[in-house]
Amino acid sequence: MPFYDAVILGSGPAGEGAAMKLSKEGQRVAVVENRTSVGGSCAHSGTIPSKTLRQSVWQLMRYNRDPLLHRAGELRQFTFDQILQRTQKVIAQQVELRTRFYTRNDVDLYFSPGSFIDPQTLEVHTPEGSRELLQFKHAIIATGARPYHPSDIDFNHPRVFDSDDILKLDFSVRKIIIYGAGVIGCEYASIFEGMGVKVDLINTQDALLSFLDDEISDALSHYLRELGVLIRHHEQYEKLETLDDSVVLHLKSGKKIRADAILWCNGRSGNTQHLGLENLGVSINQRGQIPVNEFYQTSQPHIYAAGDVIGWPSLASAAYDQGRCAAAHIVGSADVPRVSEVPNGIYTIPEISSLGKNEAELTREQVPYEVGQAFFRHLARAQITGETVGMLKILFHRETLEILGIHCFGDGASEIVHIGQAVMHGGQNSLRYFANTTFNYPTMAEAYRVAALNGLNRLF
């Protein structure tokens, strides 16, 4: 019976981060993955394929709106299946790369579902079908999450999809309903509309992505409507009627919406079923998520959990660092802090990214703040590329000039935000850094200088 210092369930970002940290600390590590290759949902059905799809649609949209690339009326159109073909290549590249990581670091891989037999033993199955037991000192549960499925929705119907199996869509749709206007719902709304598909986006809340700064949320709503998305706020479904050639969503408000298909994006559940957690005494909440402490320990101190299976913030970037933090605690290292403040990266078309406080939070906390803005339409680089939709918004303390929040909407937002992040956490947290720093011209980074000068002008 093999013995490991640590057994990790799941090879997504959290599992990989933990495995790499532990192996480099001299630990004997095994990773148990229930797919036939590494990468987890992030690589196979979530982040990587959906963002690759988004990039392809964005490039198609840029081509179709640039008169230099084609004559009037010669717009390019592709089917969903054609656009998806590139995703398979990127997935294969990611799997190959990450497989090499495990090989180089002498991490043992088991491609099998794993189930805890007792607090020190995990059961797996060999490719031949035989049962094998792994003993361990520590375990990290990094099994991720899956789309939430209400019991009254028939997800076996060929016109009903969740955010994982929408990538298997193999027929043409002219109109789609997206139920749930969270991050995933908004991302797919812009993707489908960018492909020329009519979208009804059903939002159960009063505004899109209410955790964002109000101005950014409003900008997203405006731009999605400009694309053609029909947003219906504060709606709840009553039932879903499935037909051979369409679906009909019945809302509690009395509305009936017909479409060729529906994409259900209303929440996610932790992948904790069939893990044998009852044999460990580890509890889960009603969404299948595992509560943990500040070191990512469960109610059993030698059992850790990280990534989407624990809930917030459910981001691949944070999951990787959570896995590293759990691994660091196992080996007694303090060099990896707990994940606390995480930039949001929302891959709508265009992107959104933010870090720190928004205006509503600062107002509630009675912080004397001011705003610096740079609109992309005024930047030379944006005018050159044609990506003029969007803005950078810096929130800063009126008296100390400390940067309190960075909010960006527009092309490249998920990259641009990290410039602000570096200054906020780099020991020179002051708006004057941006005002007095020379930026390459023309660049999108120049938005920081423009926003800083705009903000300073508001003080006088």
C-alpha positions as CSV (number, residue, x, y, z in Angstrom):
1,M,0.0,0.0,0.0
2,P,1.7,3.3,-1.1
3,F,2.2,6.0,1.5
4,Y,2.2,9.7,0.6
5,D,2.9,12.8,2.6
6,A,-0.1,14.4,0.8
7,V,-2.8,13.2,-1.4
8,I,-4.6,15.8,-3.5
9,L,-8.0,15.3,-5.1
10,G,-8.3,17.3,-8.3
11,S,-5.8,18.6,-10.8
12,G,-7.3,22.0,-11.5
13,P,-5.6,25.2,-10.4
14,A,-6.0,24.6,-6.7
15,G,-4.7,21.0,-6.9
16,E,-1.9,22.0,-9.2
17,G,-0.8,24.9,-7.0
18,A,-0.8,22.6,-3.9
19,A,1.1,19.8,-5.7
20,M,3.8,22.0,-7.1
21,K,4.4,23.7,-3.7
22,L,4.5,20.4,-1.8
23,S,6.8,18.6,-4.3
24,K,9.3,21.5,-4.2
25,E,9.3,21.2,-0.4
26,G,10.4,17.6,-0.7
27,Q,7.1,15.9,0.0
28,R,5.9,12.7,-1.6
29,V,2.7,13.7,-3.4
30,A,-0.1,12.0,-5.3
31,V,-2.8,13.7,-7.3
32,V,-6.1,11.9,-8.0
33,E,-8.0,13.2,-11.0
34,N,-11.3,11.7,-12.1
35,R,-10.9,12.7,-15.7
36,T,-8.5,11.0,-18.1
37,S,-6.1,14.0,-18.2
38,V,-5.0,16.8,-15.9
39,G,-6.4,20.3,-15.8
40,G,-9.8,19.9,-14.1
41,S,-12.9,21.8,-15.1
42,C,-10.8,24.9,-15.6
43,A,-9.0,23.4,-18.6
44,H,-11.7,21.1,-20.0
45,S,-15.1,22.8,-19.6
46,G,-14.7,26.2,-17.9
47,T,-12.1,28.9,-18.0
48,I,-9.9,27.8,-20.9
49,P,-12.5,26.8,-23.5
50,S,-15.0,29.6,-22.7
51,K,-12.3,32.3,-22.8
52,T,-10.9,30.8,-26.0
53,L,-14.4,30.9,-27.5
54,R,-14.7,34.5,-26.3
55,Q,-11.5,35.5,-28.0
56,S,-12.5,34.0,-31.3
57,V,-15.9,35.8,-31.2
58,W,-14.1,39.0,-30.3
59,Q,-11.8,38.7,-33.3
60,L,-14.8,38.0,-35.5
61,M,-16.5,41.1,-34.2
62,R,-13.4,43.2,-34.8
63,Y,-13.1,42.0,-38.4
64,N,-16.8,42.6,-39.2
65,R,-16.7,46.2,-37.9
66,D,-13.4,47.2,-39.7
67,P,-14.2,48.5,-43.2
68,L,-10.5,48.1,-44.2
69,L,-10.8,44.3,-43.9
70,H,-13.8,43.7,-46.1
71,R,-16.2,45.4,-48.5
72,A,-19.6,46.5,-47.4
73,G,-21.9,43.7,-46.9
74,E,-19.2,41.0,-46.8
75,L,-19.5,40.2,-43.1
76,R,-18.0,36.9,-42.0
77,Q,-20.3,34.4,-40.2
78,F,-19.3,31.1,-38.5
79,T,-21.3,28.4,-36.8
80,F,-20.9,27.8,-33.1
81,D,-19.2,24.5,-33.9
82,Q,-16.7,26.1,-36.2
83,I,-15.7,28.7,-33.7
84,L,-15.4,26.0,-31.0
85,Q,-12.8,24.1,-33.0
86,R,-9.9,26.3,-31.8
87,T,-10.8,25.6,-28.2
88,Q,-9.8,21.9,-28.6
89,K,-6.3,22.9,-29.7
90,V,-5.9,25.2,-26.7
91,I,-7.2,22.6,-24.3
92,A,-4.7,20.0,-25.7
93,Q,-1.8,22.5,-25.3
94,Q,-2.8,23.2,-21.7
95,V,-3.1,19.5,-20.8
96,E,0.3,18.8,-22.4
97,L,2.0,21.7,-20.5
98,R,0.5,20.8,-17.2
99,T,1.2,17.1,-17.5
100,R,4.9,18.0,-17.9
101,F,4.7,20.0,-14.6
102,Y,3.6,16.9,-12.7
103,T,6.2,14.7,-14.5
104,R,9.1,17.1,-13.8
105,N,8.2,17.3,-10.1
106,D,7.8,13.6,-9.6
107,V,4.1,13.8,-8.6
108,D,2.3,10.5,-9.0
109,L,-1.0,10.8,-11.0
110,Y,-4.0,8.5,-10.6
111,F,-6.7,9.0,-13.1
112,S,-9.6,7.7,-11.1
113,P,-12.4,8.9,-8.8
114,G,-11.2,9.0,-5.3
115,S,-13.1,8.1,-2.1
116,F,-12.0,8.3,1.5
117,I,-12.3,5.0,3.4
118,D,-11.1,6.5,6.7
119,P,-9.2,9.6,7.8
120,Q,-5.9,8.2,6.5
121,T,-6.8,6.1,3.5
122,L,-8.1,7.0,0.0
123,E,-9.5,4.4,-2.4
124,V,-8.8,4.7,-6.2
125,H,-9.1,2.3,-9.1
126,T,-6.4,1.3,-11.6
127,P,-7.0,1.4,-15.4
128,E,-7.5,-2.4,-15.2
129,G,-10.4,-1.9,-12.8
130,S,-8.7,-3.2,-9.6
131,R,-9.1,-1.4,-6.3
132,E,-6.0,0.4,-4.8
133,L,-5.7,2.0,-1.4
134,L,-3.4,5.1,-0.8
135,Q,-2.4,6.0,2.7
136,F,-1.6,9.6,3.5
137,K,-0.5,12.0,6.2
138,H,-2.4,15.0,4.8
139,A,-5.1,15.4,2.1
140,I,-6.2,18.4,0.1
141,I,-9.7,18.4,-1.5
142,A,-9.6,20.5,-4.7
143,T,-12.4,18.9,-6.7
144,G,-13.9,22.2,-7.9
145,A,-17.6,22.8,-8.6
146,R,-20.2,22.1,-11.2
147,P,-23.3,24.0,-12.4
148,Y,-26.2,24.0,-10.0
149,H,-29.2,21.9,-11.4
150,P,-32.7,22.6,-10.0
151,S,-34.6,19.4,-9.7
152,D,-37.5,20.6,-11.9
153,I,-35.3,21.4,-14.9
154,D,-34.7,18.6,-17.4
155,F,-31.0,18.9,-18.3
156,N,-31.2,15.7,-20.3
157,H,-33.2,17.6,-23.0
158,P,-31.1,18.4,-26.0
159,R,-32.1,22.1,-25.9
160,V,-31.3,22.6,-22.2
161,F,-27.7,23.4,-21.4
162,D,-25.6,24.4,-18.4
163,S,-22.4,26.4,-18.5
164,D,-20.3,23.2,-18.9
165,D,-22.2,21.4,-21.6
166,I,-23.0,24.5,-23.7
167,L,-19.6,23.8,-25.3
168,K,-21.3,20.7,-26.8
169,L,-23.9,22.7,-28.7
170,D,-24.1,21.1,-32.1
171,F,-27.0,22.8,-33.8
172,S,-27.8,26.3,-35.1
173,V,-29.6,28.7,-32.8
174,R,-31.1,32.0,-33.7
175,K,-32.3,32.9,-30.2
176,I,-31.2,31.7,-26.8
177,I,-32.4,32.3,-23.3
178,I,-29.7,32.7,-20.6
179,Y,-31.1,32.3,-17.1
180,G,-28.9,33.9,-14.6
181,A,-27.0,37.1,-15.1
182,G,-24.0,36.4,-13.0
183,V,-20.4,36.5,-14.4
184,I,-20.9,33.4,-16.6
185,G,-24.3,34.5,-17.8
186,C,-23.1,37.9,-18.8
187,E,-20.0,36.5,-20.5
188,Y,-22.1,34.1,-22.6
189,A,-24.6,36.8,-23.4
190,S,-21.9,38.9,-25.0
191,I,-20.4,35.8,-26.8
192,F,-23.7,34.7,-28.3
193,E,-24.8,38.2,-29.3
194,G,-21.4,38.7,-30.9
195,M,-22.2,35.7,-33.1
196,G,-25.4,37.2,-34.2
197,V,-27.7,35.1,-31.9
198,K,-30.6,36.9,-30.2
199,V,-30.2,36.7,-26.4
200,D,-32.8,37.1,-23.6
201,L,-30.8,37.5,-20.4
202,I,-32.9,36.8,-17.3
203,N,-31.5,38.4,-14.2
204,T,-33.0,37.3,-10.8
205,Q,-31.5,40.5,-9.3
206,D,-32.2,44.2,-9.7
207,A,-28.9,45.0,-11.6
208,L,-26.1,43.2,-13.4
209,L,-23.2,42.1,-11.3
210,S,-24.2,44.1,-8.3
211,F,-20.8,43.5,-6.6
212,L,-19.2,45.8,-9.2
213,D,-19.0,49.6,-8.9
214,D,-22.4,51.0,-10.0
215,E,-20.9,52.9,-12.9
216,I,-19.2,49.8,-14.3
217,S,-22.3,47.7,-13.9
218,D,-24.3,50.4,-15.7
219,A,-21.7,50.5,-18.5
220,L,-22.0,46.8,-18.9
221,S,-25.8,47.0,-19.1
222,H,-25.7,49.8,-21.6
223,Y,-23.1,48.0,-23.9
224,L,-24.9,44.6,-23.8
225,R,-28.1,46.4,-24.8
226,E,-26.2,48.2,-27.6
227,L,-25.1,44.8,-28.8
228,G,-28.8,43.7,-28.8
229,V,-29.1,41.7,-25.6
230,L,-32.6,42.0,-24.0
231,I,-32.0,42.1,-20.3
232,R,-35.0,41.3,-18.0
233,H,-34.2,42.3,-14.4
234,H,-35.8,40.9,-11.2
235,E,-37.4,37.9,-12.8
236,Q,-37.8,34.3,-11.4
237,Y,-38.7,31.2,-13.4
238,E,-41.9,29.3,-12.7
239,K,-41.3,26.4,-15.1
240,L,-39.5,25.4,-18.2
241,E,-41.4,23.9,-21.1
242,T,-39.3,21.8,-23.4
243,L,-40.5,21.0,-27.0
244,D,-38.9,19.2,-29.9
245,D,-38.0,22.4,-31.7
246,S,-37.8,25.0,-28.9
247,V,-38.1,25.8,-25.2
248,V,-40.5,28.1,-23.5
249,L,-39.5,29.7,-20.2
250,H,-42.5,30.7,-18.0
251,L,-41.7,33.5,-15.5
252,K,-43.5,34.2,-12.3
253,S,-44.3,37.7,-13.7
254,G,-46.5,36.0,-16.3
255,K,-44.0,36.4,-19.2
256,K,-43.5,33.5,-21.6
257,I,-40.2,33.5,-23.6
258,R,-39.6,31.1,-26.5
259,A,-36.2,30.3,-27.9
260,D,-34.2,27.6,-29.7
261,A,-32.3,26.7,-26.5
262,I,-31.7,27.8,-22.9
263,L,-28.4,28.1,-21.0
264,W,-28.9,27.8,-17.3
265,C,-26.3,29.8,-15.4
266,N,-27.8,30.2,-11.9
267,G,-25.2,29.1,-9.4
268,R,-22.7,26.3,-8.8
269,S,-22.4,23.4,-6.4
270,G,-19.2,22.0,-4.9
271,N,-18.0,18.6,-6.2
272,T,-18.2,16.7,-2.9
273,Q,-20.6,13.9,-3.8
274,H,-19.1,10.4,-3.6
275,L,-15.9,11.5,-1.9
276,G,-16.7,9.6,1.3
277,L,-16.6,12.8,3.4
278,E,-18.9,11.1,6.0
279,N,-16.0,8.7,6.7
280,L,-13.9,11.7,7.7
281,G,-16.4,13.7,9.7
282,V,-16.0,16.6,7.3
283,S,-19.2,18.6,6.8
284,I,-20.5,20.5,3.7
285,N,-23.1,23.3,3.3
286,Q,-26.3,23.1,1.3
287,R,-24.4,23.9,-2.0
288,G,-21.9,21.1,-1.4
289,Q,-19.1,23.5,-0.4
290,I,-16.6,22.7,2.4
291,P,-16.1,25.2,5.2
292,V,-12.5,25.9,6.0
293,N,-10.4,28.0,8.4
294,E,-7.8,30.7,7.6
295,F,-5.3,28.0,6.7
296,Y,-7.8,26.1,4.5
297,Q,-8.2,23.3,7.0
298,T,-11.5,21.5,7.3
299,S,-13.0,20.3,10.6
300,Q,-10.3,17.6,10.4
301,P,-7.0,19.5,10.8
302,H,-5.0,17.2,8.5
303,I,-7.7,17.5,5.7
304,Y,-7.6,20.7,3.7
305,A,-9.8,22.1,0.9
306,A,-9.1,24.8,-1.6
307,G,-10.5,26.2,-4.9
308,D,-14.1,26.4,-6.0
309,V,-15.1,23.5,-3.7
310,I,-14.9,26.0,-0.8
311,G,-16.9,28.8,-2.5
312,W,-15.6,32.4,-2.6
313,P,-14.1,33.7,-4.8
314,S,-14.5,30.9,-7.3
315,L,-11.7,32.2,-9.5
316,A,-9.0,30.1,-11.1
317,S,-6.4,32.7,-10.1
318,A,-7.4,32.6,-6.5
319,A,-7.7,28.8,-6.5
320,Y,-4.1,28.3,-7.4
321,D,-3.0,30.5,-4.6
322,Q,-5.3,28.9,-2.1
323,G,-3.8,25.5,-3.0
324,R,-0.3,26.9,-2.5
325,C,-1.4,28.4,0.9
326,A,-2.8,25.1,2.1
327,A,0.4,23.3,1.0
328,A,2.6,25.9,2.8
329,H,0.7,25.3,6.0
330,I,1.2,21.6,5.7
331,V,5.0,22.0,5.6
332,G,5.1,24.7,8.2
333,S,5.9,27.6,5.8
334,A,4.6,31.1,6.2
335,D,5.7,32.4,2.7
336,V,2.3,32.1,1.1
337,P,-0.4,34.3,2.6
338,R,-4.1,33.5,2.7
339,V,-6.0,34.8,-0.3
340,S,-7.8,37.9,0.7
341,E,-8.1,40.6,-1.9
342,V,-8.5,39.3,-5.4
343,P,-9.0,41.2,-8.7
344,N,-12.1,40.3,-10.6
345,G,-11.6,39.3,-14.2
346,I,-14.9,39.2,-16.1
347,Y,-14.5,38.2,-19.7
348,T,-17.5,39.8,-21.3
349,I,-17.0,41.7,-24.6
350,P,-15.4,44.0,-23.6
351,E,-13.7,42.9,-20.4
352,I,-14.3,44.1,-16.8
353,S,-11.7,44.0,-14.0
354,S,-11.7,45.6,-10.6
355,L,-9.8,45.6,-7.3
356,G,-10.5,47.2,-4.0
357,K,-13.4,49.2,-2.8
358,N,-16.2,50.6,-5.0
359,E,-18.0,53.9,-4.6
360,A,-21.0,52.4,-2.7
361,E,-18.7,50.7,-0.2
362,L,-16.7,53.9,0.4
363,T,-19.8,55.9,0.8
364,R,-21.2,53.5,3.4
365,E,-17.9,53.6,5.3
366,Q,-17.9,57.4,5.1
367,V,-14.5,57.5,3.6
368,P,-13.6,60.9,2.0
369,Y,-12.7,59.7,-1.5
370,E,-12.5,61.2,-4.9
371,V,-12.6,59.8,-8.5
372,G,-10.2,59.9,-11.4
373,Q,-11.4,58.8,-14.8
374,A,-9.9,58.1,-18.2
375,F,-12.3,57.3,-21.0
376,F,-10.8,55.0,-23.6
377,R,-12.3,57.0,-26.5
378,H,-9.8,59.8,-25.6
379,L,-6.7,57.6,-25.6
380,A,-4.6,57.5,-28.8
381,R,-4.0,53.8,-28.5
382,A,-7.7,53.0,-28.3
383,Q,-8.4,55.2,-31.3
384,I,-5.7,53.4,-33.2
385,T,-7.0,49.9,-32.4
386,G,-10.6,51.0,-32.6
387,E,-11.4,49.6,-29.2
388,T,-12.8,52.9,-27.8
389,V,-15.5,51.5,-25.6
390,G,-14.7,51.7,-21.9
391,M,-13.0,53.5,-19.1
392,L,-10.5,53.3,-16.2
393,K,-11.7,54.6,-12.9
394,I,-9.4,55.2,-9.9
395,L,-10.9,55.8,-6.4
396,F,-8.5,57.5,-4.0
397,H,-8.5,59.1,-0.6
398,R,-8.9,62.9,-0.8
399,E,-6.4,63.7,1.9
400,T,-3.7,61.0,1.7
401,L,-4.1,60.2,-2.1
402,E,-4.1,56.5,-1.2
403,I,-5.6,54.4,-4.0
404,L,-8.7,52.7,-2.7
405,G,-10.1,51.0,-5.8
406,I,-9.3,50.3,-9.4
407,H,-12.2,49.7,-11.8
408,C,-11.8,49.1,-15.5
409,F,-14.3,48.4,-18.3
410,G,-13.0,47.9,-21.8
411,D,-10.6,45.9,-24.0
412,G,-7.7,44.6,-22.0
413,A,-9.2,45.4,-18.6
414,S,-8.0,42.2,-17.0
415,E,-4.4,43.1,-17.9
416,I,-4.7,46.9,-17.2
417,V,-5.9,46.3,-13.6
418,H,-2.7,44.7,-12.6
419,I,-0.7,48.0,-13.0
420,G,-3.0,49.5,-10.3
421,Q,-2.7,46.4,-8.2
422,A,1.1,46.6,-8.2
423,V,1.0,50.2,-7.0
424,M,-1.7,49.6,-4.4
425,H,0.4,46.8,-2.8
426,G,3.9,47.8,-3.7
427,G,4.7,50.3,-1.0
428,Q,4.1,53.5,-3.1
429,N,0.4,53.6,-2.8
430,S,-0.3,57.1,-4.0
431,L,-2.2,58.7,-6.9
432,R,0.9,60.8,-7.5
433,Y,2.8,57.8,-8.6
434,F,0.6,57.7,-11.8
435,A,0.6,61.4,-12.2
436,N,4.4,61.6,-12.1
437,T,5.4,58.5,-14.0
438,T,6.2,58.5,-17.7
439,F,4.2,55.9,-19.6
440,N,4.9,54.7,-23.1
441,Y,2.8,56.6,-25.7
442,P,0.5,55.5,-27.2
443,T,-0.5,52.7,-24.8
444,M,-3.6,51.7,-22.8
445,A,-1.4,52.0,-19.6
446,E,-1.4,55.7,-20.2
447,A,-5.0,55.6,-18.9
448,Y,-3.5,55.6,-15.4
449,R,-1.8,59.0,-15.9
450,V,-4.9,60.5,-17.5
451,A,-7.1,59.2,-14.7
452,A,-4.6,60.4,-12.0
453,L,-4.5,63.9,-13.5
454,N,-8.2,64.0,-13.8
455,G,-8.6,63.0,-10.1
456,L,-6.0,65.6,-8.9
457,N,-7.9,68.3,-10.8
458,R,-11.0,67.5,-8.8
459,L,-9.2,68.4,-5.5
460,F,-8.6,72.1,-6.4
